[in-house]
C-alpha cells in the first residue's frame, strides 16, 4: 500500500446526493474539497447501484411549488434532458459525476472507504481512508469535515453524541411515536428489476427463498398486475419494471451490525415475492409476467435510517406538523411523515403510515452540525432529528437541499476561520442570503443582498398578463361552501363578479362574502370586507356583480366565498389562474382515499380545504373532484372558479422580478408577458446612474408544481414534462450605451431554471434588458428573478 497525506479545507465523507450537494456548493465558492465515496458510483441510494427513487417536498404531486431548487434542480433537469425516454439511472450517475469533476477545487476519491478518525479535544484532527482500486492509504487533514456517510460512521468514530432508535411518545410529545422508546428503526429495502423477453421465462424457485404462495401472505401490499403496470415501469413500453418499495425488513435488528444477514433475508423475501407473482398469484398477474425475467436486485440493504447525530437543535414531529418557521431556516421539507413498521414485510401492519402535511416546513441549520464535535457538519440521514421527523426529512431531495446549506456554511467557515456553530450565531444572514442567491428555497425569506443591483432598479416591460379567468368549461354545484382566492394587485377594486347557474324553478338567494388574506390558500382574516346576497334567476347562467368600492394600498389575496346552495352552480375553467386557489368548507372526516399503506391527513387549522394546494384531500372531496372537475392519476386539481375583478388586476407585473422571492409563494412573484402579444417580449432594468455590470443571474419557470420525479410511466402521471413548456428557451441580454443597445449575450436552447452569466468584459450601462425570443411551447415569457452584479 502507498501512503499519502493531503491537506484540504473541507473533507466530505459520503458521495450520496447530500454529499454531492455539499461538496459542489463549497467547491463553487472556492473551497478546496475532498469528496470520498466508498463505492465506484456517486448517488448513494439514488444511484444505479440502488435505484431508490429520489423524492422531496413535492411529495409526488401533493404539494404545490414545492420542488427543490439549487443544485438538485440543475441535476434533475439535466437528467431529464439526457434520459427522456427511460429511467436510465446510469445516466443519473454520469450527471452527478460530471457536476463534481467540473469543479476545479474538488478532488473526487472514488472506491475510498473511511477506516478511522483521529479526534481530540472535541475536534476531528484527520481521517484515514483506503482507496482499494489504487491500493493507497490516505491521511486527509482539514479544519472542517462533513459526515454524509448515511450511518454517521465518522461522527461515531469522532465521539459525537448520537441517537439510534425510536423515542418514546413522552420525550417530544409525538403522537406517532411508540409509547415506550426502543432501538428499532425504519426497515431496509431491496428493489428487483425484471426485463421482458421475447419468449416465456419460467422461474424455478431456489430452496432458500421465503415461501409465500397466497396473496393473503402479503397483507396491505398490493402486488397484482395493475400495481406494477403503472408507476413501476422504467420505460414507456414497460419492457423493464421495478418491484417493490415495500420489500423491506430489519428495523427491529441492529441495522448496521447485522447488515449482511439483513441483506440475505431481503433477497430471500424479494425472490419469495417474485416466485409468488410468477408462479402462484392470480392468473392475470402470472400471464402478464410470463415473459419477464428477474435480472437485477439491490446488492446491499437500502437503509432508511440508522444513527442520527445530535446537534444544537433536534427537529421533532411538532416542528413538521406545525410548520415551525425557524430563525436559522436554510431549506424546506414537505414529504409526509412516512414511518414504516420496523419488521417490514414480516409485519402484518400496513407497509407505511403516511401523514400528509398541509403546509411545507422549514429546516434549521442547527440540525446540521454536531453538538459536541466542533468541526463536524452533517449531511444526509444522520442529521439531528427525532425518529418521527426522520419519517419526513429522510427523502433524498429534501436531504440534498439541506446539504447545500452545509456546503455554503463550510465556505463561510473557511473564509472566516470559524466553526459551524459560529455561522449560526454570527453569520446567519450571510448563509441564508448566499443560499437564496444559489436558488435554494427558504420559506418566507426574501433576497436582501446589498450587492444585487436589480433591487435598486426601476423595471419596465413590453407587456404584462392581466388577471383574467377564462370562460367556463363546466359548472360545479354549491354542494358545499366554495371559495376562490385571487392575487389582487394594489389599487382600487370597484366590483367583483361571479358566474352562477341555477337549475331551480324559482329565484335562489345566495350569500356571498368577500375577504382578504395574506396567506395563499388560508383564511387569516375572518372579517369580510363585503357581505351580500345575490338573487339568481331560474334557469340559465349569468354574471352577478358585487360592489366593493375599496382601494388597496398593497398587493393582497382576495377570497370570494359563496355559501352552500343546492341547485345553484358556480362556473369553472380547467385553466388555473397562476397562483390562485379554490377551497371547500368541509366538516366531514379527514380520512384520505386509500393509498399504498395507511394514510392520514395532518390536523387542519380551520374547516376550509384548498383543493388545489398542499396535502392530500379527504376521500369524500377527492371522489367529488374526480366526478366533477377531474383528478386523473390523482394529480392536483387545476381549475379556477369563474370570477372577474374590475378594474383588471395586474399581479404578474415586471416589478415581481426584483421583489426578492424567486418562486410563487403567497404572491405570484413572477413576470408573465401578455400571451396575445406573441414573441419577442422583454423586461428592462433602469438605474438613475450608470452601473458597471459583470454578472447577470436569471431564474425562469420550470413548473415547480410538477412532480419531483424524472421517472415512471405513464409520463403524465409520474414525470414532470421535459422540456418544460413554460421555460424560456432562447433569449438575449442587452445593455444600452448612449442611445444604442449592445447585445451582451445570446443564449439558445436553454432548458434550465437558473442561469448564471458572467460577462467576459464588464459593461457600463444605465439600462439592462432581457429579451425572450422563444419558449419550449408556452405562449408567454415567464421570469421569476433577475439579479445583477
LOLUMVO-528895 format. One record per residue (C-alpha): x, y, z; residue in one letter. Coordinates in steps of 0.2 Angstrom, whole numbers, padded with zeros to 4 digits, always signed. Example, Ala and Ser with C-alpha at 12.3 -4.5 7.8 and 13.67 -1.06 7.14 Angstrom:
<recs>
+0062-0022+0039A+0068-0005+0036S
</recs>
This chain:
<recs>
+0000+0000+0000X+0006+0018-0004X+0003+0031+0009X-0001+0049+0006X-0005+0063+0017X-0015+0078+0009X-0022+0094+0017X-0039+0101+0012X-0051+0115+0018X-0066+0103+0018X-0067+0084+0018X-0084+0077+0014X-0086+0059+0018X-0100+0051+0008X-0105+0053-0010X-0124+0051-0010X-0135+0065-0016X-0132+0076+0000X-0113+0073+0000X-0113+0079-0018X-0123+0094-0015X-0112+0099+0000X-0096+0096-0009X-0101+0105-0025X-0108+0120-0016X-0092+0123-0006X-0081+0120-0022X-0091+0133-0032X-0086+0145-0018X-0068+0141-0020X-0066+0129-0005X-0053+0115-0008X-0064+0100-0006X-0061+0081-0005X-0076+0071-0008X-0074+0052-0003X-0086+0039-0009X-0083+0020-0004X-0092+0014-0020X-0087+0016-0038X-0103+0027-0042X-0110+0043-0034X-0128+0045-0029X-0130+0033-0014X-0147+0025-0013X-0152+0036-0029X-0138+0028-0040X-0139+0014-0052X-0132+0003-0038X-0148+0005-0028X-0162+0013-0039X-0171+0021-0025X-0182+0035-0032X-0176+0052-0026X-0191+0061-0018X-0193+0078-0009X-0205+0091-0003X-0216+0089-0019X-0222+0073-0012X-0226+0066-0029X-0238+0079-0034X-0247+0083-0017X-0238+0099-0014X-0238+0115-0024X-0222+0125-0029X-0213+0113-0018X-0199+0105-0029X-0181+0109-0023X-0171+0122-0032X-0152+0124-0032X-0141+0110-0037X-0155+0097-0036X-0165+0106-0049X-0150+0108-0060X-0146+0089-0059X-0164+0083-0061X-0167+0094-0076X-0151+0088-0084X-0155+0070-0081X-0172+0073-0089X-0163+0080-0104X-0151+0066-0106X-0163+0052-0102X-0180+0057-0108X-0187+0041-0113X-0182+0029-0099X-0176+0029-0081X-0158+0025-0085X-0150+0028-0068X-0133+0026-0076X-0136+0042-0084X-0140+0050-0067X-0124+0043-0061X-0115+0052-0075X-0123+0068-0072X-0118+0068-0053X-0100+0063-0058X-0099+0077-0071X-0106+0090-0058X-0092+0086-0047X-0077+0084-0059X-0080+0101-0067X-0077+0110-0051X-0058+0113-0051X-0056+0114-0032X-0065+0097-0029X-0055+0081-0029X-0065+0065-0030X-0060+0050-0021X-0070+0035-0028X-0069+0017-0021X-0062+0025-0005X-0068+0020+0012X-0065+0029+0028X-0056+0017+0040X-0053+0028+0056X-0055+0045+0063X-0042+0054+0074X-0051+0066+0086X-0046+0075+0102X-0052+0089+0112X-0069+0089+0103X-0062+0091+0086X-0058+0079+0071X-0039+0081+0068X-0038+0069+0052X-0046+0054+0044X-0038+0039+0037X-0046+0031+0021X-0041+0017+0009X-0043+0018-0009X-0044+0000-0014X-0043+0002-0033X-0026+0011-0031X-0020+0002-0016X-0017+0019-0007X-0020+0024+0011X-0024+0042+0013X-0022+0053+0028X-0033+0068+0025X-0032+0084+0036X-0044+0099+0036X-0051+0111+0048X-0069+0105+0043X-0077+0088+0040X-0094+0083+0034X-0102+0066+0038X-0113+0061+0024X-0110+0043+0026X-0128+0039+0030X-0123+0028+0045X-0114+0043+0054X-0098+0032+0054X-0086+0047+0055X-0097+0055+0069X-0097+0040+0079X-0079+0037+0077X-0076+0055+0082X-0086+0053+0098X-0101+0063+0093X-0117+0061+0103X-0130+0052+0093X-0146+0043+0094X-0152+0026+0087X-0169+0020+0088X-0186+0027+0092X-0190+0040+0105X-0204+0036+0117X-0220+0046+0115X-0217+0057+0131X-0200+0063+0126X-0206+0075+0112X-0224+0073+0113X-0225+0065+0096X-0242+0056+0094X-0234+0045+0080X-0220+0039+0092X-0222+0022+0101X-0227+0023+0119X-0210+0017+0125X-0194+0021+0116X-0183+0007+0109X-0169+0003+0097X-0179+0000+0082X-0178+0009+0066X-0186+0011+0049X-0183-0005+0039X-0171-0008+0025X-0177-0011+0007X-0172-0020-0008X-0178-0017-0026X-0179-0030-0040X-0178-0026-0059X-0186-0038-0072X-0185-0037-0091X-0197-0043-0104X-0190-0056-0116X-0197-0062-0132X-0202-0079-0125X-0209-0086-0109X-0196-0086-0095X-0200-0099-0081X-0194-0096-0064X-0188-0111-0054X-0188-0105-0036X-0172-0110-0026X-0175-0118-0009X-0168-0103+0001X-0182-0091-0003X-0196-0086+0008X-0211-0097+0003X-0226-0086+0001X-0239-0093-0010X-0256-0085-0007X-0260-0066-0009X-0266-0066+0009X-0247-0068+0014X-0244-0050+0008X-0257-0041+0019X-0259-0022+0014X-0246-0024+0000X-0255-0024-0017X-0244-0033-0030X-0256-0038-0044X-0254-0033-0062X-0262-0016-0061X-0250-0011-0047X-0234-0014-0057X-0241-0009-0074X-0242+0009-0069X-0228+0018-0060X-0216+0003-0059X-0212+0004-0077X-0194+0011-0081X-0198+0015-0099X-0213+0019-0109X-0216+0002-0117X-0215-0007-0100X-0201-0019-0105X-0192-0015-0089X-0201-0014-0072X-0195-0011-0054X-0203-0020-0039X-0207-0016-0024X-0203-0002-0011X-0212-0012+0002X-0200-0027+0001X-0191-0022+0017X-0186-0028+0034X-0173-0027+0048X-0178-0012+0058X-0180-0022+0073X-0162-0028+0072X-0145-0019+0073X-0147-0011+0057X-0128-0009+0055X-0120-0024+0064X-0132-0036+0056X-0132-0028+0038X-0126-0044+0030X-0139-0056+0037X-0152-0042+0033X-0147-0042+0015X-0148-0061+0014X-0165-0061+0021X-0170-0047+0010X-0165-0057-0005X-0175-0072+0001X-0190-0061+0003X-0188-0052-0014X-0187-0069-0023X-0202-0075-0012X-0212-0061-0019X-0206-0064-0037X-0209-0083-0035X-0227-0079-0029X-0230-0067-0044X-0223-0078-0057X-0230-0095-0051X-0244-0093-0038X-0253-0076-0040X-0268-0073-0050X-0269-0080-0067X-0269-0062-0074X-0253-0057-0065X-0245-0074-0070X-0249-0071-0088X-0243-0053-0088X-0226-0058-0081X-0224-0074-0091X-0210-0067-0102X-0202-0057-0088X-0185-0062-0080X-0178-0055-0064X-0161-0048-0070X-0155-0036-0055X-0158-0033-0037X-0150-0021-0024X-0133-0028-0019X-0134-0020-0002X-0148-0016+0011X-0156+0001+0006X-0156+0009+0023X-0169+0022+0028X-0162+0026+0045X-0148+0022+0056X-0138+0033+0068X-0144+0051+0070X-0131+0064+0077X-0137+0076+0090X-0135+0094+0085X-0139+0111+0094X-0157+0108+0088X-0167+0092+0086X-0180+0093+0073X-0196+0085+0080X-0213+0080+0074X-0222+0095+0080X-0210+0106+0070X-0215+0097+0055X-0234+0096+0058X-0235+0114+0064X-0223+0121+0050X-0212+0130+0063X-0203+0144+0055X-0185+0143+0062X-0175+0158+0063X-0160+0149+0056X-0170+0140+0042X-0160+0136+0027X-0171+0123+0017X-0188+0116+0017X-0197+0099+0018X-0214+0093+0013X-0214+0074+0011X-0227+0066+0023X-0222+0059+0039X-0219+0042+0032X-0215+0029+0046X-0214+0010+0042X-0215-0005+0054X-0198-0010+0058X-0201-0028+0053X-0206-0023+0036X-0213-0037+0025X-0213-0048+0040X-0226-0037+0049X-0245-0039+0047X-0246-0020+0049X-0248-0009+0033X-0231-0006+0025X-0231+0013+0029X-0241+0025+0039X-0241+0042+0030X-0247+0058+0037X-0249+0071+0023X-0245+0088+0028X-0255+0104+0025X-0240+0116+0024X-0222+0114+0020X-0210+0116+0035X-0193+0125+0037X-0177+0115+0041X-0165+0124+0053X-0146+0125+0050X-0143+0120+0069X-0148+0102+0065X-0133+0101+0053X-0118+0101+0064X-0113+0091+0079X-0117+0097+0097X-0100+0091+0104X-0088+0089+0089X-0085+0107+0085X-0078+0105+0067X-0091+0091+0061X-0105+0095+0050X-0119+0083+0045X-0127+0079+0028X-0140+0066+0024X-0150+0055+0035X-0138+0057+0050X-0144+0075+0054X-0151+0079+0071X-0169+0074+0070X-0181+0063+0080X-0187+0046+0073X-0204+0054+0069X-0197+0069+0060X-0185+0057+0051X-0200+0050+0043X-0202+0066+0033X-0185+0074+0030X-0176+0057+0026X-0180+0058+0007X-0165+0061-0004X-0170+0078-0012X-0175+0085+0005X-0158+0080+0012X-0149+0086-0003X-0157+0104-0002X-0152+0104+0016X-0134+0098+0012X-0132+0113+0001X-0133+0124+0016X-0119+0113+0024X-0108+0117+0009X-0112+0135+0010X-0109+0136+0028X-0092+0127+0026X-0087+0141+0014X-0091+0154+0027X-0081+0144+0040X-0066+0143+0029X-0067+0161+0024X-0068+0167+0042X-0058+0154+0051X-0073+0149+0062X-0083+0133+0066X-0101+0130+0060X-0109+0135+0077X-0102+0152+0074X-0110+0153+0057X-0127+0151+0066X-0123+0164+0079X-0114+0177+0070X-0116+0175+0051X-0133+0168+0048X-0139+0181+0036X-0124+0178+0025X-0128+0160+0025X-0146+0162+0021X-0143+0176+0008X-0130+0165-0001X-0142+0151-0002X-0156+0162-0009X-0143+0168-0022X-0140+0149-0027X-0159+0146-0029X-0161+0137-0013X-0179+0140-0007X-0181+0146+0011X-0199+0149+0016X-0204+0167+0018X-0186+0174+0017X-0183+0187+0003X-0167+0192-0006X-0159+0206+0003X-0142+0206-0005X-0135+0223-0004X-0124+0219-0019X-0139+0215-0031X-0141+0230-0042X-0158+0224-0048X-0165+0228-0031X-0161+0246-0034X-0168+0247-0052X-0184+0253-0060X-0192+0239-0070X-0202+0241-0086X-0209+0228-0098X-0215+0226-0116X-0231+0218-0109X-0239+0210-0094X-0253+0197-0091X-0268+0204-0083X-0278+0193-0071X-0291+0185-0082X-0301+0170-0079X-0306+0160-0094X-0323+0156-0100X-0332+0141-0091X-0328+0123-0096X-0342+0117-0084X-0351+0121-0068X-0349+0115-0050X-0364+0114-0039X-0363+0123-0022X-0364+0106-0013X-0353+0114+0000X-0347+0132+0003X-0335+0136-0010X-0322+0150-0011X-0310+0156-0025X-0294+0166-0020X-0286+0178-0032X-0270+0188-0031X-0275+0206-0031X-0263+0220-0036X-0263+0236-0026X-0276+0249-0032X-0295+0252-0032X-0307+0237-0034X-0325+0243-0040X-0333+0226-0042X-0331+0208-0041X-0342+0197-0052X-0346+0178-0052X-0353+0167-0064X-0368+0157-0057X-0381+0145-0065X-0397+0139-0057X-0407+0123-0060X-0421+0129-0049X-0438+0134-0054X-0438+0149-0043X-0426+0163-0039X-0412+0157-0027X-0404+0168-0014X-0385+0165-0012X-0375+0173+0001X-0358+0180-0004X-0344+0186+0007X-0328+0195+0001X-0312+0193+0012X-0294+0197+0011X-0279+0186+0016X-0260+0187+0017X-0258+0169+0015X-0261+0158+0000X-0274+0145+0002X-0278+0151+0020X-0290+0162+0029X-0281+0173+0041X-0294+0186+0042X-0312+0180+0045X-0320+0198+0045X-0327+0201+0027X-0324+0217+0018X-0341+0214+0010X-0356+0203+0013X-0371+0202+0002X-0384+0191-0006X-0386+0188-0024X-0403+0184-0032X-0401+0170-0045X-0415+0169-0058X-0421+0151-0063X-0413+0143-0077X-0398+0148-0087X-0381+0156-0082X-0377+0174-0078X-0364+0185-0071X-0368+0194-0055X-0359+0209-0049X-0354+0213-0031X-0349+0231-0027X-0333+0233-0017X-0328+0251-0020X-0312+0249-0010X-0294+0254-0013X-0280+0243-0008X-0263+0251-0004X-0254+0234-0005X-0254+0218-0015X-0266+0206-0007X-0276+0190-0009X-0294+0191-0011X-0306+0177-0006X-0324+0176-0014X-0334+0164-0004X-0352+0158-0008X-0362+0148+0004X-0369+0131+0000X-0384+0132-0011X-0391+0116-0019X-0397+0118-0036X-0385+0133-0040X-0368+0130-0048X-0353+0141-0050X-0344+0141-0067X-0326+0135-0068X-0312+0134-0080X-0299+0120-0081X-0286+0133-0084X-0279+0138-0067X-0276+0156-0065X-0257+0157-0059X-0255+0157-0040X-0274+0156-0037X-0283+0143-0026X-0300+0137-0023X-0307+0130-0007X-0321+0120+0000X-0328+0121+0018X-0328+0103+0024X-0333+0097+0041X-0333+0078+0037X-0320+0065+0041X-0302+0070+0037X-0299+0052+0030X-0290+0051+0013X-0293+0040-0001X-0284+0023+0002X-0266+0023-0005X-0252+0010-0004X-0252+0010+0015X-0260+0018+0030X-0264+0036+0025X-0269+0051+0036X-0271+0070+0035X-0262+0081+0047X-0275+0091+0058X-0282+0107+0049X-0282+0124+0057X-0299+0128+0050X-0313+0119+0040X-0308+0126+0024X-0298+0115+0012X-0290+0122-0003X-0292+0108-0015X-0278+0113-0027X-0265+0117-0013X-0254+0106-0002X-0258+0090+0005X-0270+0076+0002X-0289+0078+0000X-0301+0069+0011X-0309+0054+0002X-0326+0062+0001X-0319+0078-0008X-0307+0068-0018X-0321+0057-0025X-0331+0073-0028X-0317+0081-0038X-0315+0065-0048X-0333+0065-0053X-0334+0084-0057X-0318+0094-0061X-0307+0078-0064X-0292+0071-0055X-0283+0060-0067X-0269+0050-0059X-0273+0058-0043X-0265+0074-0049X-0269+0090-0041X-0285+0099-0047X-0280+0113-0059X-0296+0124-0060X-0302+0141-0056X-0320+0146-0052X-0326+0160-0064X-0325+0177-0057X-0319+0194-0063X-0311+0209-0054X-0314+0227-0061X-0303+0236-0065X-0292+0222-0070X-0279+0216-0058X-0261+0215-0063X-0252+0203-0051X-0239+0197-0064X-0230+0213-0067X-0212+0216-0070X-0209+0223-0053X-0210+0205-0047X-0193+0200-0054X-0185+0211-0041X-0196+0209-0026X-0184+0196-0018X-0194+0180-0020X-0190+0168-0034X-0204+0157-0034X-0223+0158-0031X-0227+0159-0013X-0240+0170-0005X-0239+0180-0021X-0235+0175-0039X-0218+0183-0039X-0216+0182-0057X-0217+0192-0073X-0228+0185-0086X-0230+0193-0103X-0246+0195-0112X-0249+0180-0122X-0259+0189-0135X-0243+0200-0140X-0233+0185-0145X-0214+0185-0145X-0201+0193-0143X-0205+0200-0126X-0193+0210-0115X-0190+0216-0097X-0179+0231-0094X-0170+0237-0078X-0166+0255-0077X-0154+0264-0065X-0153+0283-0062X-0134+0282-0064X-0124+0271-0075X-0118+0254-0066X-0104+0243-0071X-0111+0225-0074X-0101+0209-0073X-0114+0196-0069X-0132+0193-0073X-0142+0179-0064X-0159+0173-0072X-0172+0162-0064X-0185+0155-0076X-0201+0145-0074X-0198+0126-0074X-0215+0122-0066X-0210+0119-0048X-0228+0112-0045X-0224+0097-0056X-0219+0081-0048X-0201+0079-0042X-0199+0063-0052X-0189+0061-0069X-0195+0043-0070X-0211+0032-0070X-0223+0029-0084X-0236+0034-0090X-0226+0050-0091X-0241+0062-0087X-0245+0053-0071X-0227+0052-0064X-0214+0063-0073X-0213+0082-0074X-0213+0087-0093X-0197+0090-0102X-0193+0102-0108X-0205+0112-0098X-0216+0121-0110X-0216+0137-0099X-0197+0138-0098X-0188+0151-0108X-0178+0143-0122X-0170+0157-0132X-0165+0174-0125X-0153+0188-0126X-0146+0200-0113X-0143+0218-0119X-0136+0234-0112X-0138+0252-0118X-0123+0263-0121X-0130+0280-0125X-0144+0278-0137X-0138+0261-0144X-0142+0244-0137X-0127+0231-0137X-0130+0213-0137X-0120+0206-0122X-0126+0188-0123X-0137+0177-0135X-0142+0160-0127X-0151+0147-0137X-0159+0130-0132X-0159+0133-0113X-0170+0121-0103X-0164+0125-0085X-0172+0136-0072X-0157+0145-0066X-0144+0153-0077X-0128+0162-0071X-0120+0173-0084X-0103+0181-0081X-0098+0194-0094X-0081+0192-0102X-0079+0211-0100X-0088+0221-0088X-0101+0233-0096X-0106+0250-0090X-0124+0255-0093X-0140+0263-0085X-0151+0250-0094X-0151+0231-0095X-0163+0222-0105X-0168+0203-0106X-0177+0199-0122X-0186+0182-0123X-0186+0176-0140X-0194+0159-0138X-0200+0146-0125X-0202+0127-0126X-0221+0129-0130X-0228+0141-0118X-0236+0157-0125X-0229+0169-0113X-0212+0175-0107X-0210+0170-0089X-0196+0176-0077X-0196+0174-0058X-0180+0184-0054X-0166+0194-0062X-0151+0198-0051X-0137+0210-0057X-0119+0212-0050X
</recs>
